[in-house]
Amino acid sequence: MTQSNNPRFQQFRNLTIPMFVLLGLLGVSCWSQQSNTSYTKRVLETSEIDALFSYYSQDGSNAAVTGGEGTEELTDATSSLVLRMPMNANDVLTVDVGLSAYTSASSSNVNPLDGNNLNTSPFDASSGESRKDLLAYINPSYQHSSDDRNSIWSGNLYFSTEYDYFSVGFGGGYTRLFNEKNTEVSVSARVFLDKWNAIYPIELRNGFFDNRITGNGTYNPNFTPFDQETRSSYAFSLGFSQILTKKMQGSIFMDVVSQNGLLSTPFQRVYFGDTEAFFIDDFQLADDVERLPDSRFKLPIGGRLNYYVNDFVVLRSYYRFYWDDWGITSHTASLEIPLKVTERFTLYPTYRFYSQSAADYFYPKEAALSTFTYYTSDYDLSQYDAHQYGLGVQYKDLLANARILTFGLKTIDLRFNKYDRSDGLDAYIITLGTTFIGN
């Protein structure tokens, strides 16, 4: 459940696939030139379809659902279609729809008792229905360019739903090109309004009773449900891009993000160090769920630098600094080196490094006290370093000879990434993308 709000999965996904897309677009635009013609060229000559598929798998032993200890095994399969349609010479409509299905040993332990396990343990997945969920989303957007192509306005909507979460978003942006299109300035704003259907660990729900509970005394946690189940997020973004030389392009960006509402995940357990421990078999019952402030301010600042070495090699670098008022600071750096093997094939070796400090409210299992106001044992909010290694290959059909119905194949992109974190979490992701163009 709540795949879109599983911080571990979302963090990995957001820092891999979108980065490839953005860096790829930046690399293409870096070397393109527009010819002066006597007519206005269409922004998009013909309809295009992107068909995307990814498979993600992770494992570890610090599951937040079971208070920072337990299996983090998770698999996810995501498929999406992105359709770009020229509405006229200046306007483009894009519709992005997708489904994401996952199975999680960690989230299955929201209710570890709903399966047929002989011994209940945080390191074993429940075989019940809570182990899986499905996310569906649609993201339509509309872009309008001025006749001289120096101004671009855009607007978008977003809707997603899964078993215990619903999200709606909207936003818009403006981009201005100067200096014969060598300089670009962009500004955008986005709003997301989310609604939880809060699901708590089974032992904290009303009416729970099990005669297998062991421990000193009576299990009676001091638990109160959250009094609100909504979340709102507001983001304002600024970007600046400049062609520095014939071979170099750079860009910088800054986001200002404010979140308010239920920022805790309702089914992530916390165990206190000053209370008695109670068990069913080897599974420890929660003392509470994580409690985090109802507001958060984030400030990421970063940049990209692309350098064209020759017709066969391009260097694409990226760096981001992040700060928030929960006490986390982080650094992200990556390097991608497209290697043009032939006219049709390009290899993409990549490396990414990430490091962050711990949030003020992070405590390992049984390190927090019941007298604290805020606490979490989610290791996504702990201090750690991470390395990501990747290799991709892209095939271009220069004449779009291969066809499906009336669409010709433009590109095939296959990538593999391996992710290793210093707290023991490891993951890999395989992505396959194809682009088709219409007549």
N, C-alpha and C positions, 0 to 999 in steps of 0.2 A: 504494500500500500504506500501511497504518497511517494511515488518514485520521483516526481518533479520536485519534491522537497526533501529528498534524501541528499543531504549536503555533500556526502562523499561522492555519490554518483554524479550529481549535478556539477560539482566543481570540476571533476575530470572531464565530463562531456563538454562543458563550456570552454575549457581551456585547450581543447584539442580540435574538434571539428570546426568551430567558428574561426579559430585562429588560422587554420589552413585556408579556409574560404577567404578571409580578409587579406591574408598575406598573398594568396594567389591572385586576387583581384588587383592588389596593389602592384604586384610584380608585372602583371600584364599592362596596367595603365602606365607604368613607369616608362615603358619604351615606345608606347604608341604615339603616333603623330596624326593629327587631323589635317587633311588637305583642304586648301581653299577652293571652294567650288561656287558656282553661280546659283546653286539651288540649296535648299535646306535639306540636309540628309536626315532621314528618319532616325529617331533615337534607337529604335529596335526594328530591324528590317522585317523579321518574321517571327512567328511564335517559337518559343523554346520550352522544352520540358527537361527538368532535372529529376532523375529517379535515384534516390539515395537509400542505402541500407547500411546499418552498422550493427555489429555484435560486440557486446561488452561483457567482460567477466572479471570478477575480483574475489579476493579472499584475504582474510586477516583474522585477528583474535581480540579485537577491541570494540565489539559491537555496542553502539550507543543504546540500542533497544534493551540490552541486558546490562546496562550500567557500566559500560566500559570494559566488559569482559565477556567473551563469547564469539561465536563464529560470525564473520562478516561476508560469508559467501553470497554472491549475487550474480545473476546473469540477466542481460537485457538485450532484446532484439528490437530495433527501431527501423521503421521504413517510412519514407515520406516522398511526396511528389511536389515539385515546385513548377508551376506553370506561369510563364511570362508571355503576355499577349500585348502587342501594339494596338492601342485603341485608335490612334491616328499618328501623324508625324511626330507629335510632341509628347504623347502620353502613353504610359505603360501600366498595365494592371498585372500584379503578381499575386498568385494564390498559392500558399504553402499549406499543405495538409499532411498529417502524419499520425501514425499509431506506434505506441511503444509498449511492449509487453515484457514483464520481468518476473523472475522467480527469485525470492530472497530468503535464505535461511535465517537471516537476522530478523526481518520483519515478521517471519512466521512465528517468532517467539513473543510477539505481542500477546498471543495466546498459546503458550507452549503446551496446553492441555487439550487442544482440539484435534489431536492426531491419535495415532495408535502406538506411540513410543512406549517401550517397556520401562525406560528410565528417563525422566525428564531432566535435561541438562542444557545449559546455555550454549554448549558447543555442538549441539545436535539440532537440526531443523525439525520443527513440528511438521507433520504431514498433513495438517489441516489446510483449509481454504485461505487462511491469512498469509500464506507463503507467496501469493501471486497477486498481480494487479495489472490493469490496463490503463494507459494514458492515451487520450485522443485530443488532438488540437487542430485548429485552423487559424491561419495568419494571413489575411488579405491585406495588400498594400497598393497604393496608387501613387505614381510619380509623374509630375508634369515638368517639362523643360521649356525654357524660353526659346524663341526662334533663333537667337544667336548662341544657344547652348551654354551661356554663362551663368544661368540661374536655374536651380532645380528645387522644386517644392515636392514634399512627399508626406503622405499620411498613411497610418496603418492601424489595424485592429488585431486583437488576439483573444482567442477563447480556448480554454483547455479544461478538461474534466477527468477525474478519476474517482475511485471509490469514496474517498474521504476528503476530497479537495476540489474546489472549482475556482477558476481564475478568469478574469476578463481584463483586457488592457487596451489602451489606445495611445497614439502618439503622433508626432509630426516632426518634420525637419526642413531645414533650408540650407542649400549649398550655393556658394558664390565662387566663380572662377575669375581670376584676374591675370594680368600680365601675360596675355596671349595663352591663357590656360596653363601657365606654369605655376600658378599659385592658387590654392584652394582653401577656403574657409567654410566650415560647416557648423551648424548648431541644431540640436534636436532635443526633444523632451518626450518622456514616456511616463505613463501612469498605469499601475496594475492594482486591481481591487480583487482581493482573494477572500474566499470563505472556506473555513474548515468545517468538517463534520467530525468533531473531535472524537477520537477513539483512544481509550486509555488501556494500559495493561490490564489483563483480565482480573488480577487480584485486587485492583482498585475500583472495580465497578460495583455498583449497588447490588446487594444480594449475593455476593460471592461467598462461597463456603466450600471447604474441602477438608475431609477428616484425615488427610495424609499430612497436614502441616505439622512440622516439627520445629522446636525452638523453646526458649525459656519464656514462660508466660503465655499471653494470648496475642495473636497477631491482630493489631488494631492500628493501622497507620494513620497518622494525622494528615489526611489527604483531602483537599478541596478542589473540585473541578475549576477550570478557568472560567471567568465570568464573561469573557468575550471570545468569539471565534472568527474574527475578521482580521485582515491584514491589508494595509495599503502601502504601496511603494511608489516613490516619485524619483525620477532620474532626469538630470539635465546634463547634456554632453556638449563639449566644444572640441573641434578638431581643426588642425592646420597642417596643410601639406604643401611642400615646395620642391620643384625640380631644381636641384642645386647645380648640377653640371649635366653634360650629355650622358654621363654614366651613373649619376647618383641622384636619388630622390629620398627625401626624409619627411617624416610627419610626426606630430606630437598630438596628444589628446588628453583630456581631463573629463572625468565624470563626477558629478555631485549627486549622491543617492541618499534619500531619507526614507526610512521605514518606520511604520507605526502599527501597533496592534499586537496580535498573538504571534510573537517571534519564537516562542518555544515550540518544540515538537511534542505533542501531547502523549505519545506512546513511548518516549525514551526515559527509561528508569534511572533513578539515582539511589545510591546506598550511602547512608550516613555512618560516620565513625563513632557516634555516641548513642546508638540505639541497638537493641537486640536484633540478631539475624534470625530469619525464619525461612524454612525451606519446604519444598515439595520435591522429594528425591534429592537430586543435586542442583535443583534450580532455586536460586534465592529470590524471595518475594520482595517487591519494591518497597522502599521507605517513602518514596515520592517520585514524581516525574520531574524532568528538568524545568527549572524556573529561570527565565532570562528577562532582562528589561523589556518593556513594551515599546522601546524606541531604539533606533540604531542609525548612526550617520556614517557613511562610507565615502572615502575620497581616493580613488585610483588616478594616478598620473603616469603617463608613459609615452613611448615613442617607437617609431620604426625607421630603419635605415636600409635602403636597398642599393646595392652596387652591382652594376653590370661589368663583369670582368671581360667577357668576350662572347662570341656567338654561342658558346657551349656552357658557360658557367655564370650564374647569378648568385650573389650573396644577399640573403634576406635576414635581417636581425631585428629583434624585438626586446624591449625592456619595459617593465611596469613596476611602479612602487605603489603600495596600497597601505592605507591607514584607516582605522575606524575607532569610534569612541568606546568600544568594548575592550580595547587594549591590544588589538591585533595589528601588527605591521608585517608586511610581506614584500618579497622581491621575486620577480619572475623575469627570467632571461631565456631567450631561445634563438636558435640559429637554424636556418634552412638553406640548403645549397642545391638548387635545381641543376641537374646535369643533363644537358641535351645530348642524348646518345645518337639519335638519328632525327630525321625530319618528323618522324611520327612518335618516337618514344623519348620520354624524359624521366629520369630518376630523381627522387626527392628524399635524400637523407636529412633527418632532423634530430635536434637535441634540445631539450628544455629542462631548465633548473628552476626549482621553486623552494623558497624558504619562508617560514612564518614564525612569529612569536605566539605564545599562548594567550587566549582571552583571559581577562581578569576573573572570570567566573568558572574556569575549567578546573575540575578536581578529579584525579583518578578515583577508582572505586574505593569507597569508605574513607576518603580524605575530607569530604565536606562534612559540616556539622549541621544538625537540625535547626540551629539558631541562625544560620545564614539566610539572607534574603534571596540571593541568586546563586544557582549552582547548575552545573552540567558535567556529565562524563562523556561527552561526545568528543572523540579524538580528532575530529575535523577542526575543533577549536583549540587543540593542544599545540605545543611547539613541535615542529618537525621539518625535515627537508625531504625533497622529492626529486627524482630524476626520471625523465621520460625520453625514450629512444624510439626513433621511428624510421621507416623506409616506405616510400611510395613510388608508384610507377604510373605514368599517364600515357595514354595512347590517343593520338589525334588522327581522325579520318579527314584528311585535308579536303577531299571532294564530297564527303558525306555520302559515300556510295552505299554503305550498309543501311537498310531501311526497315522501319516498322510502320506499317500503314503508309501514311503520307509524310512521316518524319524521317529525316536522315540522321545517322549517328555522327555526332560531332566529336565527343571525347569519352574515354573510359578512364576512370581514376580509381586505383586500388591502393590502400594504405594500411600499414600495420604499425601499432605503437605499443610499447611495453612501458609500464609505469611502476616504479618502486619507491616506497615511502619508508622513512627511517623508523616508523613505529611498527613495521612489519606488514603493512598493507601492500599488496601487489595486485596489479591488474593489467589487462591487455584489451585493446580495442581494434577491430578490423572494420574498415569502412570501404564501401564500394559505391561509386557515383558514376552516373552516365548522363550525358547531355545530348538531346536530340533537337534538331531544328526543322521547322516546317518548310514547305516549298515557298 
